[in-house]
Amino acid sequence: MTKASLLSVRLPEDLAKRLENLAKSTDRSKSYLAACAVEEYLAVQEWQVTAIHEGIAAAEKGQVVGHDEALKELKRWGRR
């Protein structure tokens, strides 16, 4: 079992009501759903920050693609 920390969060009333409604309809606790939401948000944000740092490091090493080459690649993505 994982050790848990207590965190108090203030939510706008409409968001709190939505959380409560979802908890009731899924038979889950508000705490469980909030923890899942935080986990998902952090995963996306951490991925994005890591990708940005990797991009900056690549650019600093000169590992970049020219504008024309980038447009050519993007146009290729649009083809099916």
C-alpha positions in Angstrom: 0.0 0.0 0.0 1.3 3.4 -0.9 1.8 6.1 1.7 -0.6 9.0 1.2 -0.4 12.7 2.0 -3.3 14.9 2.8 -3.8 17.9 0.6 -6.6 20.5 0.9 -7.7 22.2 -2.3 -10.2 24.9 -2.8 -12.5 24.4 -5.8 -15.1 26.7 -7.4 -18.5 25.5 -6.4 -19.4 24.3 -9.9 -16.3 22.2 -10.1 -16.8 20.7 -6.7 -20.4 19.8 -7.6 -19.2 18.1 -10.8 -16.7 16.1 -8.8 -19.4 15.1 -6.3 -21.7 14.1 -9.1 -19.1 12.0 -10.8 -18.1 10.4 -7.5 -21.7 9.3 -6.9 -22.3 8.0 -10.4 -19.0 6.0 -10.5 -19.2 4.9 -6.9 -15.8 6.3 -6.2 -14.7 8.8 -3.6 -14.0 12.4 -4.5 -10.5 12.0 -3.1 -9.9 9.1 -5.5 -11.1 11.0 -8.5 -9.2 14.1 -7.5 -6.0 12.0 -7.1 -6.6 10.4 -10.6 -7.1 13.9 -12.1 -3.9 15.3 -10.5 -1.9 12.2 -11.7 -3.1 12.6 -15.3 -2.4 16.3 -15.3 1.1 15.9 -13.9 1.9 13.1 -16.4 1.0 15.4 -19.3 2.8 18.4 -17.9 5.9 16.5 -17.0 6.0 15.0 -20.5 5.7 18.4 -22.1 8.3 20.1 -19.9 10.7 17.2 -20.6 10.1 17.5 -24.4 10.7 21.3 -24.2 14.0 20.8 -22.4 15.1 18.1 -24.9 14.2 20.5 -27.8 16.2 23.3 -26.2 19.2 21.0 -25.7 19.0 19.8 -29.3 18.8 23.3 -30.6 21.8 24.4 -28.5 23.8 21.5 -30.1 22.7 22.7 -33.6 20.4 19.7 -34.1 17.7 21.6 -35.9 15.8 21.3 -39.2 15.5 24.1 -41.6 12.1 25.8 -42.3 11.7 24.3 -45.8 12.6 20.8 -44.6 10.1 21.1 -41.7 7.3 22.2 -44.0 8.0 19.4 -46.3 7.8 16.9 -43.4 4.5 18.5 -42.1 3.0 18.3 -45.6 3.9 14.6 -45.7 2.0 14.0 -42.4 -1.1 15.4 -44.0 -1.1 12.7 -46.7 -2.9 9.4 -46.2 
